Amino acid sequence: MSPKDIWVFRIVQQDTGKPAPGVPMTVLDQAGNPLAHLASDAEGVVQLPRRPGPRLRLRVGLRSEEPIELNTALLGDEPTDLVAPSRLPELKVTVTAAAADEPLPRPAAPAAASLAAPAGEPVPPHVVYYQRLAMFADTVAHTDAVSQAEADFFALGTPEDAPLRYGVVIEVEESWQSQGVQWGELLHSVSLTPGDEARLAVLDGRWRKDTDGRERPIQILARMVGSSMLGDLVTSLRAELMLDPVTLAEPALDAAATETVQLLRERTERQSHALRRRPLGLVEAPADAPATTAVRTVRNTTADRLVTFHFFEPLERFRVVVRTPRIRPVVFVPFRLPNVATPDVVRRFGHIFRRTLLDRALLPDLDHLLAGEDPRPGARLLEHVAANLLYYSTAIIAAGDPEARHIALSKLRDASGRALTDGIENVVLGRMGNYIALPLRSTAPLAPAWRAAVTEHTVRPARIHEDFVITIPHAGVWVTAQAHEPVQQRETEGQQQAG
């Protein structure tokens, strides 16, 4: 690069006018964001490649100093003097000539921190509950005299006859026992002179954008393991999470339970790896960063040494145990999709829509509609509900008035002709297609082969056990500070004054 392609600046001390070595200089854009970081050499000189534009914005000293603007037309080939700030501390770090050109060693992550509880007080594990609906492939025969009307909770008309279906719900528990936290990969490092500070924006793409910060990483991962839409619905209404439903062609419940446990382990391991693969990093926070940006500020509070801050990914290691599943008989009741995408229905069940809304960005539209305002501002909300009719119909049935649900179910008859409400619990476990699942009080309504299989598994359940270890990240970053050796100040001014 020729001298015509660079600008030369000389940083001088305010009192003496002598060169000021080691003074940082930052080139800024018009918004105040850094474009380049430089520092003066032993002679106080800084060389900067020429940039287009009539104005050049610089900051001499620490990030707390006010920027200055220079007219580029007045910058000639000779060095331009810039005054160093008076508050700039003297850097007293000794660096040998041989070591000056050597890069800093890559810092090693600190040792894993133990979370062991005091003696006699073991840390209780975190338990996650899952459910999986399994529908039997065959249907229970019924006479022509028995009318199998769908459970109509909205009185929209008389639907066609449809048969009840039967099946089981497979309930599984996952026990998470923490094995301690540990430091993950090095994400970023920044070196600061005495008194300097840095503001770094944490770019974390691992977590849902609409999370309010109250969910633990285990809960977030558990929601990823469960099915997306069913998981959102059941999490809003019940403590259990749903796995993908299945249809069973043969009464082999032990095989179905074993396959469910293996599926749960595979999905847990796969989703933990997927969570760690999502983007995470740090960049210098721009001056116009939004208030919602996560910003970490670090400052070098020493007076005589350089400090390097290292940012690491926080991780936690868990031992996960999947216990033997429990199987209960259920009945699948078909329901018709009512037109819930109307202002009246949304207002009537507003509390349910608020709890189960899939797109949280539509909450303002919901508030406008519930306030009785003109439905036009809520048009986007109604289009969203119409596009997810099955989901919101299930939410209204599951979380609606239990008395109204009991009255609707009492109109149905099982295979023996009894009222359906005589043999079920009025609790909606989940949905499979356009069927809602309700638990049965006994196995009597099941076909003989399926009844025998359920009874056999209840009396002698298969011993199924999965034990594995996974590592999951925590939100945010961890930071450590590495202070360098103090450097001896040159014997310049003292020798000159003594002479």
C-alpha positions as CSV (number, residue, x, y, z in Angstrom):
1,M,0.0,0.0,0.0
2,S,1.5,3.4,-1.1
3,P,1.6,6.4,1.2
4,K,-1.1,8.0,-1.0
5,D,-3.5,5.2,0.1
6,I,-3.3,5.8,3.9
7,W,-3.9,8.5,6.4
8,V,-1.3,8.9,9.2
9,F,-2.3,10.0,12.7
10,R,0.0,10.8,15.6
11,I,-1.5,10.4,19.1
12,V,0.2,12.9,21.5
13,Q,-0.1,13.5,25.2
14,Q,-2.1,16.5,26.3
15,D,0.4,18.0,28.8
16,T,3.7,17.4,27.1
17,G,2.9,16.9,23.4
18,K,5.0,13.7,23.4
19,P,3.9,10.6,21.6
20,A,1.4,8.4,23.4
21,P,1.9,4.8,22.7
22,G,-0.7,2.1,23.1
23,V,-3.7,4.4,22.8
24,P,-6.7,2.7,21.1
25,M,-8.4,4.4,18.2
26,T,-11.8,3.2,16.7
27,V,-13.2,4.1,13.3
28,L,-17.0,4.6,13.5
29,D,-19.8,4.9,11.0
30,Q,-22.4,7.6,11.3
31,A,-24.6,5.5,13.6
32,G,-21.7,5.0,16.0
33,N,-21.0,1.4,15.2
34,P,-17.3,0.4,15.0
35,L,-15.8,-0.3,11.6
36,A,-12.1,-0.8,12.7
37,H,-10.0,-1.0,15.9
38,L,-6.4,0.3,15.9
39,A,-3.8,1.3,18.5
40,S,-0.9,3.7,18.4
41,D,2.6,2.2,18.1
42,A,5.7,3.1,20.2
43,E,5.9,6.5,18.4
44,G,2.2,7.2,18.8
45,V,1.6,6.7,15.1
46,V,-1.6,5.1,13.7
47,Q,-1.9,4.3,10.0
48,L,-5.5,4.1,8.5
49,P,-6.4,3.1,5.0
50,R,-8.2,6.0,3.3
51,R,-12.0,5.8,3.2
52,P,-14.4,7.4,0.8
53,G,-16.6,10.2,2.1
54,P,-16.3,13.8,3.2
55,R,-16.2,13.1,6.9
56,L,-14.2,10.7,9.0
57,R,-15.5,9.7,12.5
58,L,-13.0,8.5,15.1
59,R,-12.9,7.8,18.8
60,V,-9.5,8.2,20.5
61,G,-9.2,6.3,23.8
62,L,-11.7,4.1,25.5
63,R,-15.3,3.5,24.5
64,S,-16.5,6.1,27.1
65,E,-14.8,8.9,25.1
66,E,-16.9,11.1,22.8
67,P,-16.3,10.6,19.0
68,I,-14.7,13.3,16.9
69,E,-15.2,14.1,13.2
70,L,-12.6,15.2,10.7
71,N,-12.9,16.7,7.3
72,T,-11.1,14.2,5.0
73,A,-10.3,17.1,2.5
74,L,-8.0,18.6,5.2
75,L,-6.1,15.3,5.8
76,G,-2.9,15.5,3.9
77,D,0.2,13.3,3.5
78,E,1.7,14.5,6.7
79,P,0.7,13.0,10.1
80,T,-2.3,14.6,11.7
81,D,-1.9,15.1,15.5
82,L,-4.7,13.8,17.7
83,V,-4.7,14.5,21.5
84,A,-4.9,11.5,23.8
85,P,-7.6,11.7,26.5
86,S,-6.3,12.7,30.0
87,R,-8.1,9.8,31.7
88,L,-6.3,7.2,29.7
89,P,-4.4,5.0,32.3
90,E,-0.8,4.2,31.7
91,L,-0.4,0.6,30.4
92,K,2.4,-1.0,32.5
93,V,2.6,-4.4,30.9
94,T,6.0,-5.9,30.0
95,V,6.1,-7.7,26.7
96,T,9.4,-9.1,25.5
97,A,10.4,-8.6,21.9
98,A,10.3,-12.3,21.2
99,A,6.8,-12.7,22.7
100,A,5.3,-9.6,21.2
101,D,4.6,-11.3,17.9
102,E,3.3,-14.5,19.5
103,P,-0.5,-14.9,19.6
104,L,-2.2,-15.4,22.9
105,P,-2.8,-19.1,23.7
106,R,-6.3,-20.3,23.3
107,P,-7.8,-20.4,26.8
108,A,-8.9,-23.7,28.2
109,A,-12.4,-24.0,29.7
110,P,-12.6,-24.1,33.5
111,A,-13.2,-27.4,35.1
112,A,-16.8,-28.6,35.4
113,A,-18.6,-27.3,38.4
114,S,-20.2,-29.9,40.7
115,L,-23.8,-29.5,41.8
116,A,-23.5,-32.1,44.5
117,A,-25.9,-31.5,47.4
118,P,-24.8,-31.5,51.0
119,A,-24.5,-34.9,52.6
120,G,-27.8,-36.6,53.3
121,E,-29.7,-34.2,51.0
122,P,-29.8,-35.6,47.4
123,V,-31.0,-33.3,44.7
124,P,-34.4,-34.5,43.6
125,P,-34.6,-35.3,39.9
126,H,-36.9,-33.4,37.4
127,V,-39.6,-35.7,36.1
128,V,-41.2,-35.1,32.7
129,Y,-44.5,-36.9,31.8
130,Y,-45.4,-38.1,28.3
131,Q,-48.5,-39.7,26.8
132,R,-49.0,-41.5,23.6
133,L,-52.4,-42.4,22.2
134,A,-52.7,-45.8,20.5
135,M,-56.0,-46.6,18.5
136,F,-57.0,-50.2,17.9
137,A,-57.3,-50.9,14.1
138,D,-60.6,-52.8,14.4
139,T,-63.9,-51.2,15.5
140,V,-66.4,-52.5,18.0
141,A,-69.5,-53.9,16.3
142,H,-72.8,-52.2,17.1
143,T,-76.4,-52.9,16.1
144,D,-78.2,-50.7,13.6
145,A,-80.6,-49.6,16.4
146,V,-77.7,-47.9,18.2
147,S,-77.1,-44.4,17.0
148,Q,-73.5,-43.3,17.2
149,A,-74.0,-39.5,16.8
150,E,-70.9,-37.4,17.1
151,A,-70.5,-35.4,20.3
152,D,-71.8,-32.0,19.2
153,F,-70.7,-29.3,21.6
154,F,-71.8,-26.4,19.5
155,A,-75.3,-27.5,18.3
156,L,-74.5,-26.9,14.7
157,G,-76.8,-29.6,13.3
158,T,-77.2,-33.4,13.3
159,P,-74.1,-35.1,11.9
160,E,-74.0,-38.5,10.3
161,D,-73.6,-41.7,12.4
162,A,-70.1,-42.6,13.2
163,P,-68.6,-45.5,15.3
164,L,-66.8,-45.1,18.5
165,R,-63.2,-46.4,18.5
166,Y,-61.2,-47.9,21.3
167,G,-57.5,-47.9,22.2
168,V,-55.1,-47.2,25.0
169,V,-53.0,-44.4,26.3
170,I,-49.3,-45.2,27.0
171,E,-48.0,-43.1,29.9
172,V,-44.2,-42.7,30.3
173,E,-42.1,-40.9,32.8
174,E,-38.6,-39.5,32.2
175,S,-36.5,-38.8,35.2
176,W,-33.7,-36.2,34.8
177,Q,-31.0,-36.2,37.4
178,S,-28.4,-33.4,37.1
179,Q,-24.7,-34.6,37.0
180,G,-23.3,-31.0,37.2
181,V,-22.7,-28.0,35.0
182,Q,-19.7,-27.6,32.8
183,W,-18.2,-25.1,30.4
184,G,-18.7,-25.6,26.7
185,E,-17.0,-24.2,23.7
186,L,-15.2,-20.8,23.6
187,L,-17.5,-18.4,21.8
188,H,-15.7,-15.1,21.9
189,S,-12.7,-13.3,23.4
190,V,-12.1,-9.5,23.9
191,S,-9.0,-7.8,25.3
192,L,-9.4,-4.5,27.2
193,T,-6.9,-1.9,28.3
194,P,-7.2,-0.5,31.9
195,G,-10.5,1.3,32.4
196,D,-11.9,0.2,29.0
197,E,-15.2,-1.6,28.6
198,A,-17.0,-3.6,25.9
199,R,-20.7,-4.2,25.2
200,L,-21.3,-7.5,23.5
201,A,-24.7,-8.6,22.1
202,V,-25.5,-12.2,22.6
203,L,-27.0,-13.7,19.5
204,D,-28.9,-16.8,20.8
205,G,-31.0,-18.7,18.3
206,R,-31.5,-21.8,20.4
207,W,-34.8,-20.8,22.1
208,R,-38.3,-20.0,21.0
209,K,-38.8,-16.3,20.3
210,D,-42.1,-16.1,22.3
211,T,-40.8,-17.7,25.5
212,D,-41.2,-15.5,28.5
213,G,-38.1,-16.8,30.3
214,R,-40.0,-18.9,32.9
215,E,-39.4,-22.2,31.3
216,R,-36.4,-24.3,32.3
217,P,-34.1,-25.8,29.5
218,I,-35.5,-29.2,30.4
219,Q,-39.0,-28.0,29.8
220,I,-38.1,-26.5,26.5
221,L,-36.3,-29.6,25.3
222,A,-39.3,-31.7,26.5
223,R,-41.6,-29.7,24.3
224,M,-39.3,-30.3,21.4
225,V,-39.4,-34.0,22.0
226,G,-43.3,-34.0,22.0
227,S,-45.2,-33.3,18.9
228,S,-45.3,-29.7,18.0
229,M,-49.0,-28.9,17.7
230,L,-50.3,-31.5,20.1
231,G,-47.5,-30.6,22.5
232,D,-48.4,-26.9,22.5
233,L,-52.1,-27.7,23.2
234,V,-51.6,-30.3,26.0
235,T,-48.8,-28.2,27.6
236,S,-51.3,-25.3,27.8
237,L,-54.0,-27.5,29.4
238,R,-52.3,-30.4,31.1
239,A,-49.0,-31.4,32.7
240,E,-48.3,-34.2,30.2
241,L,-46.7,-33.9,26.8
242,M,-47.9,-35.8,23.8
243,L,-45.9,-38.1,21.6
244,D,-47.1,-38.9,18.0
245,P,-50.1,-41.2,18.1
246,V,-50.0,-44.7,16.6
247,T,-52.5,-47.3,15.3
248,L,-52.1,-50.9,16.5
249,A,-53.1,-53.7,14.2
250,E,-52.2,-56.5,16.6
251,P,-52.8,-56.8,20.4
252,A,-49.1,-56.8,21.2
253,L,-49.0,-54.0,23.9
254,D,-45.6,-55.0,25.2
255,A,-44.1,-54.3,21.8
256,A,-45.9,-51.0,21.6
257,A,-44.7,-50.0,25.0
258,T,-41.1,-51.0,24.2
259,E,-41.2,-49.1,20.9
260,T,-42.6,-46.0,22.7
261,V,-39.7,-46.0,25.3
262,Q,-37.1,-46.4,22.5
263,L,-38.8,-43.6,20.5
264,L,-38.7,-41.4,23.6
265,R,-35.0,-42.0,24.1
266,E,-34.1,-41.5,20.4
267,R,-36.1,-38.2,20.2
268,T,-34.6,-36.9,23.5
269,E,-31.0,-37.6,22.3
270,R,-31.7,-36.2,18.8
271,Q,-33.4,-33.0,20.1
272,S,-30.6,-32.4,22.6
273,H,-28.1,-32.5,19.7
274,A,-30.4,-30.3,17.6
275,L,-30.6,-27.7,20.4
276,R,-26.8,-27.4,20.6
277,R,-26.5,-27.1,16.9
278,R,-28.6,-23.9,16.8
279,P,-26.7,-20.7,16.4
280,L,-25.0,-19.0,19.3
281,G,-22.5,-16.2,19.2
282,L,-21.4,-12.7,20.3
283,V,-20.8,-9.5,18.4
284,E,-20.0,-5.9,19.5
285,A,-23.4,-4.4,20.4
286,P,-24.3,-1.7,17.9
287,A,-25.2,1.8,19.1
288,D,-28.8,1.4,17.9
289,A,-29.4,-2.1,19.4
290,P,-33.0,-2.6,20.4
291,A,-33.9,-2.7,24.1
292,T,-34.8,-6.4,23.8
293,T,-31.2,-7.4,22.8
294,A,-29.3,-9.3,25.4
295,V,-26.1,-7.3,26.0
296,R,-23.2,-8.3,28.3
297,T,-21.0,-5.5,29.5
298,V,-17.4,-6.2,30.7
299,R,-15.0,-3.6,32.1
300,N,-11.3,-3.8,32.9
301,T,-11.1,-2.3,36.4
302,T,-7.4,-2.8,36.8
303,A,-4.9,0.1,36.6
304,D,-1.8,-1.5,35.2
305,R,-2.6,-4.6,33.1
306,L,-4.4,-5.9,30.1
307,V,-7.4,-8.2,30.8
308,T,-8.9,-10.6,28.3
309,F,-12.5,-11.7,28.8
310,H,-13.5,-15.2,27.4
311,F,-17.1,-16.1,26.8
312,F,-18.2,-19.7,27.0
313,E,-21.3,-21.8,26.3
314,P,-22.9,-23.0,29.6
315,L,-23.9,-26.7,29.6
316,E,-25.4,-29.1,32.0
317,R,-25.1,-32.9,32.0
318,F,-28.1,-35.1,32.9
319,R,-28.6,-38.8,33.5
320,V,-32.0,-39.6,32.0
321,V,-34.0,-42.7,33.1
322,V,-37.1,-43.8,31.2
323,R,-39.4,-45.9,33.4
324,T,-41.7,-48.7,32.5
325,P,-44.8,-47.3,30.8
326,R,-48.3,-47.5,32.2
327,I,-51.2,-48.5,29.9
328,R,-54.8,-47.5,30.4
329,P,-57.8,-48.1,28.1
330,V,-59.5,-45.2,26.3
331,V,-62.4,-44.5,24.1
332,F,-62.1,-42.3,21.0
333,V,-65.2,-40.1,20.4
334,P,-65.5,-38.5,17.0
335,F,-66.5,-34.9,16.8
336,R,-67.4,-32.6,14.0
337,L,-65.4,-29.5,13.1
338,P,-67.5,-26.5,14.1
339,N,-66.9,-23.1,12.7
340,V,-65.0,-21.5,15.6
341,A,-63.4,-18.8,13.4
342,T,-66.1,-16.3,14.2
343,P,-66.0,-13.2,16.4
344,D,-68.8,-14.6,18.7
345,V,-67.1,-17.9,19.3
346,V,-63.7,-16.3,19.9
347,R,-65.3,-13.9,22.5
348,R,-67.2,-16.8,24.1
349,F,-64.0,-18.8,24.6
350,G,-61.5,-16.0,24.8
351,H,-59.8,-17.3,27.9
352,I,-59.1,-20.6,26.1
353,F,-57.8,-18.9,23.0
354,R,-55.5,-16.8,25.2
355,R,-54.0,-19.9,26.8
356,T,-53.6,-22.0,23.6
357,L,-52.9,-19.4,20.9
358,L,-50.3,-20.8,18.6
359,D,-49.1,-17.5,17.2
360,R,-48.4,-15.2,20.3
361,A,-48.0,-12.2,17.9
362,L,-51.7,-12.3,17.5
363,L,-52.4,-11.5,21.2
364,P,-53.1,-7.8,20.4
365,D,-55.7,-8.8,17.8
366,L,-57.3,-11.1,20.4
367,D,-57.4,-8.3,22.9
368,H,-59.1,-6.0,20.4
369,L,-61.7,-8.6,19.6
370,L,-62.4,-9.5,23.3
371,A,-62.8,-5.8,24.0
372,G,-65.8,-5.7,21.7
373,E,-64.2,-3.7,19.0
374,D,-65.0,-4.0,15.3
375,P,-63.8,-7.5,14.1
376,R,-61.9,-6.0,11.2
377,P,-58.7,-5.5,13.3
378,G,-59.0,-9.2,14.2
379,A,-59.3,-10.5,10.7
380,R,-55.8,-11.9,10.8
381,L,-56.7,-13.8,14.0
382,L,-59.8,-15.3,12.5
383,E,-57.9,-16.4,9.4
384,H,-55.4,-18.0,11.7
385,V,-58.1,-19.8,13.6
386,A,-59.7,-21.0,10.4
387,A,-56.4,-22.4,9.2
388,N,-56.0,-24.4,12.5
389,L,-59.6,-25.4,13.0
390,L,-58.9,-28.9,14.3
391,Y,-56.4,-27.6,16.9
392,Y,-58.7,-24.9,18.3
393,S,-61.8,-27.1,18.2
394,T,-59.9,-29.6,20.4
395,A,-58.8,-26.9,22.7
396,I,-62.3,-25.7,23.2
397,I,-63.6,-29.2,23.8
398,A,-60.8,-30.1,26.2
399,A,-60.8,-26.9,28.3
400,G,-64.4,-26.0,28.0
401,D,-67.2,-26.4,30.5
402,P,-67.0,-30.0,31.9
403,E,-70.8,-29.9,32.5
404,A,-71.6,-29.1,28.9
405,R,-69.1,-31.8,27.8
406,H,-70.9,-34.3,30.1
407,I,-74.3,-33.5,28.6
408,A,-73.0,-33.9,25.1
409,L,-71.3,-37.2,25.9
410,S,-74.4,-38.5,27.7
411,K,-76.2,-38.5,24.3
412,L,-73.9,-41.3,23.0
413,R,-74.2,-45.0,23.7
414,D,-71.5,-47.6,23.8
415,A,-71.6,-51.1,22.2
416,S,-73.8,-52.5,25.0
417,G,-76.3,-49.7,24.7
418,R,-75.4,-47.9,27.9
419,A,-74.8,-44.1,28.1
420,L,-71.2,-43.4,27.3
421,T,-70.8,-41.3,30.5
422,D,-71.4,-44.3,32.7
423,G,-68.1,-45.9,31.8
424,I,-65.7,-43.0,31.2
425,E,-63.9,-40.2,33.0
426,N,-64.9,-36.8,31.8
427,V,-61.3,-35.8,31.0
428,V,-59.9,-35.2,27.5
429,L,-56.5,-36.8,27.3
430,G,-55.8,-35.7,23.7
431,R,-56.8,-35.9,20.1
432,M,-56.1,-38.3,17.2
433,G,-57.5,-37.0,14.0
434,N,-61.0,-35.8,14.6
435,Y,-61.4,-38.1,17.7
436,I,-60.9,-37.0,21.3
437,A,-59.6,-39.6,23.7
438,L,-61.3,-40.1,27.1
439,P,-60.1,-42.7,29.7
440,L,-62.3,-45.8,30.4
441,R,-63.1,-46.9,33.9
442,S,-62.8,-50.6,32.9
443,T,-61.8,-52.8,30.0
444,A,-65.3,-54.2,29.5
445,P,-66.1,-52.3,26.3
446,L,-63.0,-53.6,24.5
447,A,-63.0,-56.5,22.1
448,P,-62.0,-59.8,23.8
449,A,-58.5,-59.9,22.3
450,W,-57.7,-56.4,23.2
451,R,-59.2,-56.8,26.7
452,A,-57.0,-59.7,27.4
453,A,-53.9,-57.9,26.2
454,V,-54.6,-54.9,28.4
455,T,-55.3,-57.1,31.4
456,E,-52.1,-59.1,30.8
457,H,-50.0,-56.0,30.6
458,T,-51.6,-54.6,33.7
459,V,-51.0,-57.7,35.8
460,R,-47.5,-58.5,34.4
461,P,-46.1,-55.4,32.7
462,A,-43.0,-55.7,30.6
463,R,-39.8,-54.6,32.4
464,I,-38.6,-51.8,30.1
465,H,-35.7,-49.6,31.2
466,E,-33.6,-47.0,29.3
467,D,-30.8,-45.2,31.0
468,F,-28.6,-42.7,29.1
469,V,-26.7,-39.4,29.5
470,I,-27.2,-36.2,27.5
471,T,-25.8,-32.6,27.7
472,I,-28.0,-29.6,27.1
473,P,-27.2,-25.9,27.0
474,H,-28.4,-23.1,29.2
475,A,-29.6,-19.7,28.1
476,G,-27.0,-17.0,28.0
477,V,-23.2,-17.2,28.2
478,W,-20.6,-17.5,30.9
479,V,-17.6,-15.2,31.1
480,T,-14.1,-15.5,32.7
481,A,-11.4,-12.8,33.0
482,Q,-7.8,-13.5,32.3
483,A,-5.4,-10.8,33.6
484,H,-2.0,-10.5,31.9
485,E,1.3,-9.7,33.6
486,P,1.9,-6.1,34.5
487,V,4.4,-4.3,32.2
488,Q,7.2,-2.1,33.3
489,Q,6.8,1.5,32.1
490,R,9.6,2.7,30.0
491,E,12.2,4.8,31.7
492,T,11.6,7.7,29.4
493,E,10.3,10.7,31.2
494,G,12.2,9.9,34.4
495,Q,15.6,9.7,32.7
496,Q,14.9,12.9,30.7
497,Q,14.0,14.8,33.9
498,A,17.0,13.4,35.7
499,G,19.3,14.6,32.9
